[in-house]
Each structure stands twice: as structure tokens, then as C-alpha cells.
Amino acid sequence: MKCVICKEPILTDPCGWDGGHNPWPVREKGRCCGECNDMIVIPRRLIKAGFEIDGTLIKEIQEHNHESL
């Protein structure tokens, strides 16, 4: 299975789960890898929920999202 964000293979996590993560709100369908979940999806969810994140991190997220789309 490939990540719908970065298009790389989804690797098995340390617990043995190989099903990836829910990519919402970055993508509506499919699954994403752990790295995209941690670096793109979770911060995007926090921003949508009203949390403020360090400006440097937001810039990196936006640059990565632009490259991935």
C-alpha cells in the first residue's frame, strides 16, 4: 500500500500495524504513512481545531503540502 500524500510505501509500525493512517483533512480517501501523519496530517488537524503552531513548523507543513499536491 502506498501513502496518498507522499506516494511512498506504507511501512509496518513497531506494533505490527501495516494499515497506515487516516489522511483527513489532507486527503479524503486512502491511507497515509507514519511520517506524513506525524508531519502533515496531525499538525493540519491541530490547526483546524484552532491551535497555534510555531510559525516555522507551519511554513514547513505548507511547503511540504505544496510539493505533495
C-alpha positions as CSV (number, residue, x, y, z in Angstrom):
1,M,0.0,0.0,0.0
2,K,1.3,3.5,-0.8
3,C,0.8,6.8,1.0
4,V,-1.7,9.0,-0.7
5,I,0.3,12.1,0.3
6,C,4.0,11.3,-0.4
7,K,3.4,8.2,-2.6
8,E,6.0,6.1,-0.7
9,P,5.2,2.6,0.6
10,I,3.5,2.5,4.0
11,L,5.7,0.6,6.3
12,T,4.7,-1.6,9.2
13,D,4.9,0.3,12.5
14,P,6.6,-1.1,15.7
15,C,3.3,-2.6,16.9
16,G,2.9,-4.6,13.7
17,W,0.2,-2.4,12.1
18,D,0.6,-2.1,8.4
19,G,-2.6,-0.3,7.5
20,G,-1.3,3.3,7.7
21,H,-3.2,6.2,9.0
22,N,-6.3,8.2,8.1
23,P,-5.1,11.2,6.0
24,W,-8.0,13.5,6.7
25,P,-8.0,16.6,6.3
26,V,-5.2,16.4,3.8
27,R,-6.9,13.8,1.7
28,E,-10.4,12.4,1.8
29,K,-9.6,8.8,0.8
30,G,-6.8,6.3,1.1
31,R,-4.2,5.9,3.8
32,C,-1.0,7.8,4.7
33,C,2.4,6.7,6.1
34,G,3.5,7.4,9.7
35,E,5.8,10.2,8.6
36,C,3.1,12.1,6.7
37,N,0.7,11.5,9.6
38,D,3.2,13.0,12.1
39,M,4.5,15.9,10.0
40,I,1.5,16.9,7.9
41,V,-1.9,15.4,9.0
42,I,-1.7,15.8,12.8
43,P,-0.5,19.4,12.6
44,R,-3.2,20.2,10.0
45,R,-5.8,18.8,12.3
46,L,-4.5,20.8,15.2
47,I,-4.6,24.0,13.1
48,K,-8.2,23.2,12.0
49,A,-9.0,22.8,15.7
50,G,-7.7,26.3,16.5
51,F,-4.4,25.5,17.9
52,E,-1.4,27.7,17.1
53,I,1.8,26.0,16.0
54,D,5.2,27.5,15.7
55,G,5.5,29.6,12.5
56,T,8.5,27.6,11.3
57,L,6.6,24.4,11.5
58,I,3.6,25.8,9.7
59,K,5.9,27.1,6.9
60,E,7.4,23.6,6.6
61,I,4.0,22.0,6.5
62,Q,2.8,24.3,3.8
63,E,5.9,23.8,1.7
64,H,5.6,20.0,2.0
65,N,1.9,20.1,1.2
66,H,2.5,22.2,-1.9
67,E,5.2,19.7,-3.1
68,S,2.9,16.7,-2.4
69,L,-0.2,18.1,-4.2
